[in-house]
Amino acid sequence: MQDIILNIRKSLSDFYPDTEISGLIRLLIENVTKSSIPALLSDKSKKITEEELLKIDKIVERLQNFEPIQYILGETEFYGLPFVVNENVLIPRPETEELVELILKENKTDQPRILDIGTGSGCIAISLKKYLLKSIIEGWDISKGALEVANLNSKNNSANVLFTQVDILGEYPNQRTFDIIVSNPPYVLDSEKSEMHTNVLKYEPHTALFVADNNPLVFYNRIADVATQLLTNGGKLYFEINRMKGQETVKMLEDRGFSNTQLIKDISGNNRIVKAEYHKVE
C-alpha cells in the first residue's frame, strides 16, 4: 500500500503542491477501494486488486491533465451532504458554505419560501432544504444540464426542491413571492482569467463563472430588480460576490431601495457576502 501511495505522489509531484497531493491520494484511493487509507494500511489482508490499480492509474492520468478530482469521481461534499457534479455545474466552494451557514443562522426558526437563482448543482437550495425542513424552496438555472444534476442531487438527498429552467436576464416566473432570494451568480471578470488555475479554466463551465469587465454587476443588477418584484415585504436578499465589488454591490442595492445592507467577509478575510432587506413602499 505504501508503494502505491509513493507512486501516486511521484506521478503527481510535477503537477500539484505536496499539500494538495495528500488530499488527492486520499480521495482517489478511498473512492476506488471503498476503504479508508488507515484501514488499508493496518489490515494486511486488504489487497488492492489489479482492476483497482488500473482505475487508480487512469485517475492519475486525468489528474495530470488538471481535470478536477470532483469531476473525475463524479461527486463532492458540500455542507456535509453528498453532491453529484460534472462539467455542467461548478464545483461548490467553501465560501458558498459560509453563505448557507449565514442564511441558516438568521432564519433557523422560520418557515420561509426561498428562491435560489443560478442554482447549478443545487447545493445551496438542497442544503437549505435539509436544514430548514419546513421551508419551500425553488431553484432556477438557465442550463438544462445543470438542472439535470440539481434534480439528481435533490433525489439523492431526499430534499424536495422545485427546479425550473429560467434565464434570469430574460422573462421569469412572477406568480409566486419569496421571503428569501439567494444567488451566487457569475462574478469572475474576464480579465481575471489569467489568475485562474488550469483545472478551472479548462473544465468548469465558463457561463457560470465569468462576466465581461465592462458590466461586472450584470447579474446582480438584474437579480436585485427581480427581487424588488418577488420578495415579500421585509424579505431578504443574499449574494455571494466578487471580493473586489463589495462596495459597488452595496451601493447598487441601496440605490434600488434596499435597507439594512451588510457587507460580510469570508473566513479568509475577503469581502464575500452581501445581504439586504426590501421593504415595500405603501
Secondary structure, DSSP 8 states (H G I E B T S, - for coil): -HHHHHHHHHHHTTTS-HHHHHHHHHHHHHHHHSS-HHHHHH-TT----HHHHHHHHHHHHHHHTT--HHHHHTEEEETTEEEE--TTS----HHHHHHHHHHHHHHTT---EEEEES-TTSHHHHHHHHHSTT-EEEEEES-HHHHHHHHHHHHHTT--EEEEE--TTS----S--EEEEEE----EEGGGGGGS-HHHHHHS-GGGTEE-TT-TTHHHHHHHHHHHHHEEEEEEEEEE--GGGHHHHHHHHHHTTEEEEEEEE-TTS-EEEEEEEE----
